[in-house]
Amino acid sequence: MFGSDLEMIFAIFCNVLEVDEHGQRLNYGDAEYCAAQWVRRRCDPEYQVEPLFEAWETELH
């Protein structure tokens, strides 16, 4: 994983977010939760992300 913390938060949120053909967000809460887990992990090293991030979730494009 590379990039700044802000880049990683943005990448996780956008990679997890699903949007339909009409531009409607299908899983905004899930994407928000995953990004929040990254923030919490960075602030609290003892926090365990559940489930662990998959490689595609943290890819920077």
C-alpha beads as a LAMMPS data file, in Angstrom:
LAMMPS data file: protein, C-alpha beads

61 atoms
60 bonds

1 atom types
1 bond types

-500.0 500.0 xlo xhi
-500.0 500.0 ylo yhi
-500.0 500.0 zlo zhi

Masses

1 110.0

Atoms # bond

1 1 1 0.000 0.000 0.000
2 1 1 1.359 3.362 -1.013
3 1 1 0.179 6.940 -0.910
4 1 1 -0.780 9.362 1.800
5 1 1 -3.454 8.584 4.359
6 1 1 -5.888 10.888 2.570
7 1 1 -5.222 9.137 -0.748
8 1 1 -5.813 5.771 0.897
9 1 1 -9.094 6.890 2.478
10 1 1 -10.280 8.164 -0.897
11 1 1 -9.116 4.988 -2.675
12 1 1 -10.841 2.666 -0.217
13 1 1 -14.076 4.640 -0.339
14 1 1 -14.161 4.815 -4.145
15 1 1 -13.062 1.203 -4.693
16 1 1 -15.770 -0.142 -2.375
17 1 1 -18.552 2.197 -3.534
18 1 1 -20.958 0.690 -6.072
19 1 1 -22.967 2.954 -8.389
20 1 1 -25.742 1.807 -10.709
21 1 1 -26.304 2.895 -14.317
22 1 1 -28.407 5.843 -13.108
23 1 1 -25.687 7.149 -10.809
24 1 1 -27.415 5.938 -7.653
25 1 1 -25.111 4.836 -4.849
26 1 1 -25.877 1.256 -3.855
27 1 1 -23.649 0.753 -0.809
28 1 1 -22.607 4.173 0.461
29 1 1 -22.674 3.007 4.084
30 1 1 -20.357 0.083 3.367
31 1 1 -17.866 2.316 1.565
32 1 1 -18.014 4.853 4.385
33 1 1 -17.479 2.140 7.010
34 1 1 -14.435 0.717 5.218
35 1 1 -12.833 4.151 4.906
36 1 1 -13.590 4.853 8.578
37 1 1 -11.855 1.624 9.554
38 1 1 -8.694 2.861 7.800
39 1 1 -8.858 6.126 9.777
40 1 1 -9.426 4.333 13.066
41 1 1 -6.550 1.914 12.393
42 1 1 -4.199 4.833 11.696
43 1 1 -5.282 6.572 14.925
44 1 1 -5.366 3.437 17.100
45 1 1 -2.701 0.853 16.215
46 1 1 -4.428 -1.724 18.447
47 1 1 -7.674 -1.544 16.448
48 1 1 -8.217 -4.597 14.259
49 1 1 -9.928 -4.097 10.904
50 1 1 -12.723 -6.649 10.380
51 1 1 -12.732 -8.035 7.807
52 1 1 -9.178 -7.324 6.689
53 1 1 -8.837 -5.133 3.626
54 1 1 -8.548 -6.988 0.349
55 1 1 -5.890 -5.860 -2.143
56 1 1 -8.449 -4.389 -4.569
57 1 1 -9.885 -2.177 -1.813
58 1 1 -6.583 -0.386 -1.255
59 1 1 -5.445 0.006 -4.872
60 1 1 -4.582 3.552 -5.887
61 1 1 -5.580 4.297 -9.495

Bonds

1 1 1 2
2 1 2 3
3 1 3 4
4 1 4 5
5 1 5 6
6 1 6 7
7 1 7 8
8 1 8 9
9 1 9 10
10 1 10 11
11 1 11 12
12 1 12 13
13 1 13 14
14 1 14 15
15 1 15 16
16 1 16 17
17 1 17 18
18 1 18 19
19 1 19 20
20 1 20 21
21 1 21 22
22 1 22 23
23 1 23 24
24 1 24 25
25 1 25 26
26 1 26 27
27 1 27 28
28 1 28 29
29 1 29 30
30 1 30 31
31 1 31 32
32 1 32 33
33 1 33 34
34 1 34 35
35 1 35 36
36 1 36 37
37 1 37 38
38 1 38 39
39 1 39 40
40 1 40 41
41 1 41 42
42 1 42 43
43 1 43 44
44 1 44 45
45 1 45 46
46 1 46 47
47 1 47 48
48 1 48 49
49 1 49 50
50 1 50 51
51 1 51 52
52 1 52 53
53 1 53 54
54 1 54 55
55 1 55 56
56 1 56 57
57 1 57 58
58 1 58 59
59 1 59 60
60 1 60 61
